[in-house]
């Protein structure tokens, strides 16, 4: 005999999997740790100071 399934539950599970897949894609595309953001900010500041130090007045 065939197994009885709840179609409502299957639809909800499918939607949940799709949302999880989209969330994972967004995490890969946009997600950066706080440490990564801070390191980039510091590098940009260091670069700006280096350029300012080399300017002739």
N, C-alpha and C positions, 0 to 999 in steps of 0.2 A: 504494500500500500504506500501511497505517497504521503510525504510528511506534510502536516498542516503548518502553514506559515501565516503570520500576521502581516498583511501587505502594508499597513500603516507603519509598522515598526521597520520593515524593509526600506520604505521610502525615507524615513527619518534617518536610518543608518547610512543610506546612500548620500543624503544631503550632508550629513555630518562628515563623511569621508571627503566629499568635495570641498567643504569649507576648510578642513584640515590641510588638504593639498594646496589650496590657495594661500592659506596662512603660511605654510612652509615656504612657498615661492616668494611671498612678500618678505619673510624673514631673511631669506637669502639675498633679495634685491635691496632692501632698505635697512636691514638690521646691522647696527654697529655697536660695539660695546662702548661704555663710557670711557674706558682706557684708550680705545682707538681714537675717539673724538678728541680727548685731551692731548694725545700725542700729536695729532694733526695740527691742533691749535698751537701747541708749543713750537712745532717745526715752522709754522707760518710766521710766528712772532720772531723766532730766531733768524729766519730768512729776511724779514723786514728790518731787523736791527742790523744785520750784516750789510744790507744795501745802504741803509742810512749812514752807517759808519764810513762807507767808502765815497760818499758824496763830497764834492768839493764846494766850499762856501765862497 
